């Protein structure tokens, strides 16, 4: 039943994900302004900002992909964002999480392909 109702849960999930992306952007700006962790490391700052960009972009895509009545792209986009953007947020604090970034990237690529094929 959950998968069959892809449009509704995709809309809710995409909206919540978008709200989280805005929160993560604000939190990153706050930490940098306060001289927090990695404030001086431009490479980590760019990685964090890339995570926010992909997170927000794919949050919108999750909402739209739910309109196609196919759950697979929604699930792949959600997992991809969680691993890709989540790992980019996490490496801001601990660089060992960087190993998850390529896995999330592959899931996002597969999600786009699944969206086209659905």
C-alpha positions, -999 to +999 in steps of 0.1 A: +000+000+000+028+024+008+046+019-025+012+020-044+006+055-030+038+069-043+025+104-053+013+113-017+043+100+002+067+114-025+051+148-021+054+147+017+089+133+017+101+157-009+087+187+010+103+175+043+136+169+025+135+204+010+129+219+045+158+199+058+180+212+029+172+248+038+180+240+075+213+224+066+222+254+045+214+278+074+233+256+098+264+255+076+263+293+073+259+296+110+289+273+117+311+290+092+302+325+106+310+313+141+344+300+131+331+265+137+345+232+124+363+235+091+355+272+088+389+278+073+389+248+050+374+260+016+374+224+002+351+212+030+330+243+027+325+237-010+317+200-004+290+211+022+275+236-002+275+210-030+256+187-006+230+215+000+226+222-037+220+185-046+198+180-016+175+209-025+175+201-062+166+165-057+140+173-030+121+190-058+127+160-081+113+137-055+081+156-054+079+157-092+088+121-097+059+111-075+036+125-102+047+097-125+030+072-102+062+051-100+078+045-067+112+033-078+126+067-089+113+083-056+130+056-035+163+059-054+163+097-053+156+096-015+184+070-008+207+089-032+202+122-015+206+106+020+239+091+011+253+117-013+243+149+005+243+133+039+279+122+035+289+156+022+274+171+054+291+145+075+326+150+061+324+186+073+328+170+107+345+137+100+361+130+066+357+092+070+322+096+057+334+105+023+334+069+012+296+070+011+295+099-014+301+079-046+274+053-035+249+082-032+260+095-066+254+062-083+220+060-067+211+094-080+222+084-115+201+053-113+172+074-101+174+096-131+175+066-154+146+050-136+126+083-139+132+083-177+122+047-180+091+049-158 
